[in-house]
């Protein structure tokens, strides 16, 4: 088993120990901290995602961004594991999708719609002091990050995590991209600028 797989297993096991109350409390603090992040306060379009299960909660943040007039794009998982995008039009317009996900039921904008984002909220399991992010391993967001890079687009990349998911070192592969900031219930932390950003 790879070092990434071992770390993923450990982090997912820790998340399973969280109570529903833990998740709800953390989500409220995360939303508040993320709303104040300059990368999001100045954004006109934010590509985000709908948290599920014990992921750090995004629902309150999605509502707050939309209420502020931000255009929020949410992912729609395609058969090949790539991501299409649609505009978030409220929680009542989210529908169940594969893998236990929730997706917007509106018009699909195509995989390149993410290029319009001023900031991208990435799901993750961990981040280290260099800003290297550990995802779930499906590769969907690796494709998104590669698409942004090849188009010369440099939106702010932000990951929402629990406090103990900021770790000493994340195993890294050549295709991995560092993020610009992490928001945890303890607050926000920025990382050194990426090359080309």
Backbone bond lengths (Angstrom), bond angles and torsions (degrees), N, CA, C in turn:
res aa  C-N    CA-C-N  psi(-1)  N-CA   C-N-CA  omega(-1)  CA-C   N-CA-C  phi
1 X - - - 1.457 - - 1.531 109.49 -
2 X 1.332 116.98 134.85 1.461 120.94 -177.54 1.529 110.88 -69.65
3 X 1.331 115.64 161.96 1.463 120.64 177.64 1.532 110.55 -60.75
4 X 1.338 116.24 -36.91 1.471 119.29 177.88 1.525 110.37 -63.54
5 X 1.328 116.75 -44.02 1.467 120.82 -178.42 1.521 111.13 -63.39
6 X 1.330 116.75 -40.76 1.465 120.86 178.71 1.530 110.23 -63.37
7 X 1.333 116.81 -46.57 1.459 120.77 -179.74 1.529 110.74 -64.09
8 X 1.339 116.61 -41.29 1.470 119.56 177.06 1.523 110.85 -58.53
9 X 1.322 116.64 -45.13 1.468 121.21 -178.72 1.527 110.12 -60.43
10 X 1.340 117.23 -44.36 1.468 121.47 -179.54 1.533 111.39 -63.54
11 X 1.329 115.79 -44.57 1.461 120.14 -177.09 1.529 111.63 -68.66
12 X 1.318 117.10 -39.84 1.468 120.36 177.72 1.530 110.58 -66.56
13 X 1.330 117.03 -36.87 1.470 120.57 176.83 1.527 110.29 -62.87
14 X 1.325 117.18 -40.84 1.463 121.02 178.49 1.527 110.59 -64.83
15 X 1.332 117.37 -40.12 1.464 119.72 178.29 1.528 111.26 -64.23
16 X 1.312 117.53 -35.32 1.472 120.24 179.84 1.527 112.08 -63.89
17 X 1.327 117.64 -21.39 1.457 121.95 179.47 1.530 112.60 -80.62
18 X 1.331 117.18 -12.90 1.461 120.58 179.94 1.525 109.94 -70.76
19 X 1.320 116.05 139.78 1.462 119.94 175.11 1.528 108.75 -83.40
20 X 1.320 115.81 164.72 1.472 119.94 176.10 1.514 110.20 -59.05
21 X 1.328 116.60 -37.38 1.468 120.98 178.75 1.533 110.81 -64.40
22 X 1.337 117.37 -41.55 1.471 121.43 176.63 1.534 110.23 -56.70
23 X 1.329 115.30 -45.82 1.468 121.32 -176.16 1.530 110.39 -64.89
24 X 1.334 116.50 -44.46 1.474 121.24 -179.00 1.527 110.69 -64.81
25 X 1.336 116.87 -45.23 1.472 120.19 179.58 1.526 110.97 -62.06
26 X 1.327 116.61 -46.38 1.465 120.42 -179.63 1.525 110.85 -62.47
27 X 1.334 117.42 -38.86 1.468 121.26 -178.68 1.524 111.19 -61.39
28 X 1.329 116.74 -41.58 1.466 120.24 -179.56 1.528 110.82 -64.24
29 X 1.339 116.51 -43.73 1.464 120.41 -179.96 1.528 110.49 -67.94
30 X 1.332 116.20 -41.88 1.470 120.80 178.87 1.520 111.49 -59.99
31 X 1.322 116.25 -46.48 1.462 120.59 -178.99 1.522 110.66 -58.62
32 X 1.320 115.78 -46.58 1.454 121.17 -179.03 1.532 111.12 -61.81
33 X 1.342 116.36 -45.47 1.472 120.35 -179.71 1.526 111.18 -66.47
34 X 1.331 116.74 -41.30 1.466 120.46 -178.11 1.524 111.36 -67.62
35 X 1.338 116.74 -37.31 1.470 120.58 179.78 1.517 111.55 -59.19
36 X 1.333 117.03 -30.66 1.467 121.75 -177.99 1.528 113.12 -86.02
37 X 1.322 117.18 -8.31 1.459 121.12 -178.43 1.534 109.70 -65.59
38 X 1.344 118.67 123.93 1.469 120.15 -178.29 1.529 113.20 -53.33
39 X 1.337 116.64 -33.69 1.470 120.09 179.92 1.527 111.35 -62.48
40 X 1.334 116.98 -25.42 1.460 120.11 178.93 1.530 112.49 -100.20
41 X 1.336 117.80 -31.93 1.467 118.82 -178.75 1.522 111.59 -65.52
42 X 1.336 116.78 -30.20 1.464 119.38 -179.83 1.517 114.54 -95.82
43 X 1.319 117.46 1.77 1.468 120.54 -174.54 1.534 111.39 -82.29
44 X 1.314 115.63 139.41 1.467 121.45 173.68 1.526 110.31 -93.74
45 X 1.343 115.78 -34.99 1.464 121.24 177.79 1.525 108.57 -129.21
46 X 1.323 115.90 128.80 1.466 121.40 178.32 1.525 108.54 -124.24
47 X 1.319 116.47 126.30 1.465 120.98 171.10 1.526 106.03 -89.16
48 X 1.323 116.49 124.63 1.459 120.68 -175.19 1.523 108.64 -133.00
49 X 1.323 116.89 -159.46 1.463 121.62 177.41 1.518 107.90 -155.62
50 X 1.310 115.97 161.06 1.458 121.86 179.18 1.528 107.84 -96.52
51 X 1.319 116.71 117.07 1.463 119.85 179.86 1.526 109.97 -68.80
52 X 1.322 114.94 146.64 1.465 120.93 177.22 1.535 108.72 -133.51
53 X 1.321 114.97 155.58 1.463 119.72 177.25 1.515 112.22 59.17
54 X 1.330 116.39 -127.76 1.460 121.33 -176.65 1.526 112.68 -100.97
55 X 1.330 116.49 16.60 1.467 119.08 172.76 1.525 109.08 -62.34
56 X 1.338 117.61 150.76 1.465 119.09 172.61 1.536 109.03 -53.83
57 X 1.323 116.14 127.97 1.466 121.09 -168.97 1.516 115.31 -69.42
58 X 1.328 115.42 136.23 1.471 121.32 177.94 1.520 113.31 -113.94
59 X 1.332 119.02 -9.38 1.462 120.93 -171.37 1.527 113.09 -57.47
60 X 1.331 117.51 -48.97 1.467 120.55 -179.51 1.527 110.65 -63.65
61 X 1.314 117.14 -37.91 1.457 120.80 179.40 1.526 110.92 -66.42
62 X 1.332 117.60 -42.43 1.462 120.64 177.89 1.528 110.39 -58.71
63 X 1.335 115.89 -45.72 1.466 120.10 179.55 1.525 111.12 -62.87
64 X 1.343 116.69 -42.57 1.466 120.60 -178.71 1.525 111.55 -65.08
65 X 1.326 117.10 -42.72 1.470 120.21 178.18 1.521 110.53 -61.83
66 X 1.322 116.12 -46.76 1.469 120.30 -179.29 1.529 110.59 -62.21
67 X 1.332 117.11 -42.44 1.462 121.13 179.70 1.529 111.44 -62.02
68 X 1.321 116.29 -28.58 1.464 121.71 179.47 1.531 112.27 -82.43
69 X 1.333 116.57 -2.28 1.460 119.76 178.90 1.512 114.35 92.09
70 X 1.332 117.28 8.86 1.459 121.10 178.01 1.527 108.90 -77.17
71 X 1.303 116.99 137.31 1.468 121.81 173.56 1.525 106.67 -81.04
72 X 1.323 116.27 115.39 1.461 121.53 -176.93 1.523 108.97 -105.99
73 X 1.314 115.91 122.21 1.463 121.69 176.47 1.522 108.72 -99.54
74 X 1.330 115.92 135.00 1.464 120.49 177.95 1.520 109.80 -119.31
75 X 1.329 116.47 147.56 1.463 119.78 -176.69 1.526 113.09 -76.35
76 X 1.318 113.56 148.98 1.459 122.96 172.80 1.528 105.45 -124.91
77 X 1.326 116.55 113.72 1.461 121.18 -175.92 1.525 110.50 -71.45
78 X 1.317 116.20 125.86 1.462 121.48 179.02 1.528 109.67 -93.64
79 X 1.322 116.92 168.31 1.467 121.66 -176.30 1.521 112.75 -59.38
80 X 1.340 117.08 -32.64 1.464 120.48 -177.72 1.541 112.74 -87.81
81 X 1.356 116.54 10.23 1.467 123.07 179.02 1.530 113.28 79.47
82 X 1.337 117.90 0.23 1.458 120.50 174.22 1.531 107.42 -79.08
83 X 1.332 116.60 170.43 1.458 120.59 -178.07 1.516 111.94 -116.31
84 X 1.312 115.61 127.82 1.452 124.20 165.91 1.531 104.73 -91.86
85 X 1.322 118.33 175.75 1.461 121.19 -178.20 1.519 110.51 -139.04
86 X 1.328 116.55 150.45 1.453 123.11 174.66 1.528 107.73 -145.02
87 X 1.332 116.22 156.11 1.462 121.04 -177.53 1.536 110.18 -77.27
88 X 1.334 115.75 136.75 1.464 122.41 175.06 1.517 108.64 -75.10
89 X 1.332 116.14 120.07 1.468 121.15 -178.74 1.522 111.34 -118.06
90 X 1.318 117.00 24.69 1.455 121.73 178.46 1.516 111.86 113.12
91 X 1.326 115.71 153.79 1.467 121.70 -176.72 1.520 112.17 -58.61
92 X 1.330 116.27 -31.74 1.466 119.57 -178.45 1.529 112.24 -69.60
93 X 1.320 117.14 -12.57 1.470 121.47 179.39 1.534 111.87 -101.74
94 X 1.332 116.96 12.67 1.465 121.17 175.49 1.521 108.80 -93.74
95 X 1.327 115.78 136.61 1.468 120.42 -178.30 1.529 110.00 -124.36
96 X 1.339 117.37 150.18 1.461 120.41 177.88 1.528 110.98 -62.68
97 X 1.323 115.33 141.08 1.467 121.48 179.28 1.522 108.05 -133.74
98 X 1.315 116.71 -175.68 1.458 121.34 179.65 1.513 112.48 -60.67
99 X 1.332 115.63 157.82 1.468 123.66 176.73 1.524 113.53 61.49
100 X 1.327 116.65 23.78 1.454 120.24 178.49 1.515 114.61 75.37
101 X 1.339 117.36 12.27 1.461 122.03 -177.74 1.523 111.37 -83.76
102 X 1.327 115.43 162.70 1.461 122.57 170.79 1.516 107.43 -116.03
103 X 1.338 115.83 136.36 1.464 121.14 -178.28 1.525 109.95 -131.38
104 X 1.334 117.41 152.49 1.461 119.57 175.03 1.529 110.02 -69.24
105 X 1.333 115.96 147.38 1.465 119.41 -177.90 1.526 113.29 -93.66
106 X 1.330 117.13 7.80 1.469 120.87 -175.93 1.519 113.82 -83.65
107 X 1.326 114.25 -170.85 1.459 123.11 -177.78 1.518 111.76 -60.59
108 X 1.324 116.56 133.56 1.462 122.21 176.11 1.530 109.05 -76.96
109 X 1.316 115.56 132.98 1.467 121.09 -175.29 1.520 113.49 -100.90
110 X 1.340 117.35 -9.69 1.456 121.04 -179.20 1.515 112.02 96.53
111 X 1.338 116.73 155.15 1.472 121.19 -177.97 1.526 114.09 -59.94
112 X 1.334 117.84 -26.77 1.464 120.07 -177.46 1.531 113.60 -81.02
113 X 1.329 117.43 -4.78 1.473 120.14 179.11 1.520 111.60 -59.76
114 X 1.330 117.42 -27.34 1.464 120.92 -179.83 1.535 111.63 -62.54
115 X 1.323 117.13 -21.47 1.463 120.66 179.99 1.535 111.65 -65.15
116 X 1.337 117.24 -17.39 1.469 121.27 179.82 1.529 112.24 -83.19
117 X 1.320 116.97 -8.54 1.471 120.41 -174.00 1.522 112.43 -75.52
118 X 1.331 115.15 138.40 1.469 121.69 172.69 1.528 110.34 -84.15
119 X 1.339 115.51 -25.17 1.463 121.89 177.92 1.520 108.13 -146.08
120 X 1.327 115.78 147.26 1.463 121.92 177.96 1.518 108.13 -125.69
121 X 1.331 116.13 120.84 1.464 121.57 172.92 1.512 107.52 -87.95
122 X 1.316 116.35 122.11 1.463 121.61 -176.98 1.524 110.23 -107.25
123 X 1.329 117.29 135.44 1.461 117.71 170.63 1.523 108.56 -71.52
124 X 1.299 116.58 155.55 1.459 119.80 179.08 1.505 110.95 -166.70
125 X 1.313 114.79 172.30 1.464 121.75 176.28 1.523 111.46 -113.59
126 X 1.337 116.72 -23.21 1.461 120.10 -179.51 1.522 109.47 -164.42
127 X 1.322 114.62 163.12 1.455 122.20 171.54 1.525 105.98 -146.62
128 X 1.340 115.43 149.70 1.466 117.93 177.99 1.524 110.54 -110.87
129 X 1.318 116.00 -177.45 1.459 121.37 -175.60 1.508 115.26 -64.99
130 X 1.321 116.80 -13.34 1.468 120.53 176.49 1.523 111.36 -92.91
131 X 1.340 115.89 -5.52 1.461 119.89 -176.80 1.519 113.18 89.11
132 X 1.330 117.50 7.75 1.468 119.63 177.68 1.518 108.74 -74.29
133 X 1.325 115.75 128.96 1.463 122.65 -175.19 1.518 110.97 -103.58
134 X 1.318 115.33 141.04 1.458 121.10 172.08 1.524 107.48 -104.94
135 X 1.335 116.01 116.78 1.456 120.38 176.88 1.514 110.53 -90.92
136 X 1.322 115.72 -169.74 1.463 120.31 -177.83 1.524 112.43 -81.05
137 X 1.318 117.27 -13.32 1.459 119.54 175.37 1.513 115.33 100.58
138 X 1.332 117.54 3.46 1.466 120.28 179.98 1.521 113.75 -78.65
139 X 1.328 116.79 -21.82 1.461 120.82 177.28 1.523 115.51 88.37
140 X 1.336 117.95 -6.11 1.467 120.06 -178.05 1.524 111.47 -60.27
141 X 1.322 116.54 -46.46 1.467 119.16 -177.77 1.527 112.15 -77.87
142 X 1.325 118.38 -22.21 1.469 119.80 170.96 1.527 109.17 -60.74
143 X 1.332 116.51 -40.07 1.474 120.47 178.01 1.526 111.22 -66.28
144 X 1.328 115.92 -41.08 1.470 120.09 178.26 1.524 110.00 -60.94
145 X 1.336 116.63 -47.69 1.465 120.46 -178.93 1.523 111.57 -65.07
146 X 1.321 117.45 -37.86 1.471 120.49 176.46 1.529 110.37 -65.23
147 X 1.322 116.89 -38.76 1.480 121.53 179.19 1.531 110.11 -63.48
148 X 1.333 116.28 -44.29 1.463 120.35 178.09 1.520 110.47 -61.66
149 X 1.329 115.91 -46.36 1.464 121.15 -177.97 1.526 111.77 -61.98
150 X 1.328 116.31 -46.16 1.475 118.89 -176.81 1.524 111.63 -68.83
151 X 1.342 116.89 -23.42 1.471 120.34 178.39 1.531 111.83 -88.58
152 X 1.328 116.56 -2.98 1.465 120.17 -177.63 1.516 112.77 71.88
153 X 1.336 116.83 20.90 1.465 121.33 178.92 1.526 108.93 -90.00
154 X 1.326 116.67 138.17 1.464 120.93 -177.30 1.528 111.57 -131.45
155 X 1.340 117.90 61.77 1.466 118.36 174.94 1.528 109.51 -67.71
156 X 1.310 116.14 159.04 1.463 119.91 173.88 1.521 108.28 -66.36
157 X 1.326 116.81 130.47 1.465 122.19 178.94 1.523 108.23 -103.81
158 X 1.331 115.71 120.72 1.459 121.49 -174.30 1.525 108.98 -128.81
159 X 1.329 116.69 136.82 1.465 121.31 177.38 1.527 108.45 -120.50
160 X 1.342 116.36 138.63 1.461 122.55 176.45 1.523 108.58 -102.15
161 X 1.329 116.79 127.65 1.464 121.52 -176.76 1.518 110.84 -141.93
162 X 1.325 115.30 168.03 1.462 120.76 168.82 1.532 108.05 -82.20
163 X 1.339 115.86 159.10 1.470 120.65 -174.68 1.530 113.30 -53.84
164 X 1.331 117.48 -43.60 1.464 119.91 -175.22 1.535 113.43 -78.23
165 X 1.318 116.88 2.92 1.470 120.58 178.32 1.526 112.94 -95.20
166 X 1.326 116.63 2.03 1.463 120.92 168.07 1.522 104.39 -89.20
167 X 1.331 116.27 108.72 1.464 122.29 -169.01 1.531 111.31 -113.66
168 X 1.316 115.24 170.77 1.468 120.57 -178.18 1.524 111.77 -65.89
169 X 1.327 116.81 -43.30 1.471 118.89 -175.70 1.524 110.13 -154.89
170 X 1.316 115.98 131.82 1.462 122.53 173.88 1.524 107.45 -102.75
171 X 1.335 118.17 130.29 1.467 119.22 175.39 1.525 109.26 -58.55
172 X 1.316 115.47 138.01 1.471 120.67 -171.33 1.522 110.49 -122.13
173 X 1.343 114.99 142.15 1.465 121.89 173.69 1.525 108.31 -120.83
174 X 1.343 117.44 162.05 1.465 119.61 -175.14 1.530 114.50 -55.70
175 X 1.339 118.02 -31.54 1.465 119.73 -176.77 1.532 113.15 -83.30
176 X 1.321 117.95 -4.51 1.462 120.70 -177.35 1.527 111.36 -74.84
177 X 1.331 115.32 141.96 1.471 122.35 179.85 1.519 109.08 -116.54
178 X 1.343 118.75 135.70 1.463 119.96 175.15 1.533 110.74 -73.76
179 X 1.326 115.57 156.26 1.457 120.89 175.34 1.524 108.89 -97.69
180 X 1.328 115.32 167.45 1.463 120.80 -179.30 1.520 112.51 -89.52
181 X 1.342 116.03 -30.62 1.462 119.33 -175.77 1.525 110.23 -155.36
182 X 1.314 114.82 154.37 1.468 122.09 172.03 1.523 106.96 -124.34
183 X 1.325 116.01 140.63 1.458 121.31 173.42 1.526 107.28 -117.82
184 X 1.333 115.66 125.39 1.460 122.07 175.11 1.534 106.93 -124.90
185 X 1.333 117.81 170.59 1.467 118.02 176.03 1.524 113.09 -56.70
186 X 1.322 118.21 -24.49 1.468 121.13 179.07 1.530 112.60 -78.81
187 X 1.330 117.38 -12.33 1.457 120.22 179.40 1.517 112.46 133.49
188 X 1.326 115.41 -174.04 1.463 121.72 -177.36 1.523 110.47 -100.23
189 X 1.321 115.12 149.38 1.465 121.30 175.73 1.519 107.76 -137.94
190 X 1.341 114.72 134.48 1.466 119.99 178.72 1.518 110.69 -103.47
191 X 1.321 115.19 155.21 1.454 121.29 179.48 1.526 109.87 -116.19
192 X 1.339 117.58 162.03 1.461 120.08 179.72 1.528 110.64 -56.97
193 X 1.351 116.61 148.78 1.465 120.36 -179.38 1.526 111.68 -56.63
194 X 1.326 114.49 145.26 1.470 120.94 176.69 1.518 109.54 -78.42
195 X 1.319 115.85 155.11 1.457 120.08 174.24 1.515 109.02 -61.11
196 X 1.316 116.97 133.86 1.448 121.88 175.79 1.518 113.92 83.82
197 X 1.323 116.96 -5.40 1.469 119.00 -178.98 1.517 110.41 -84.07
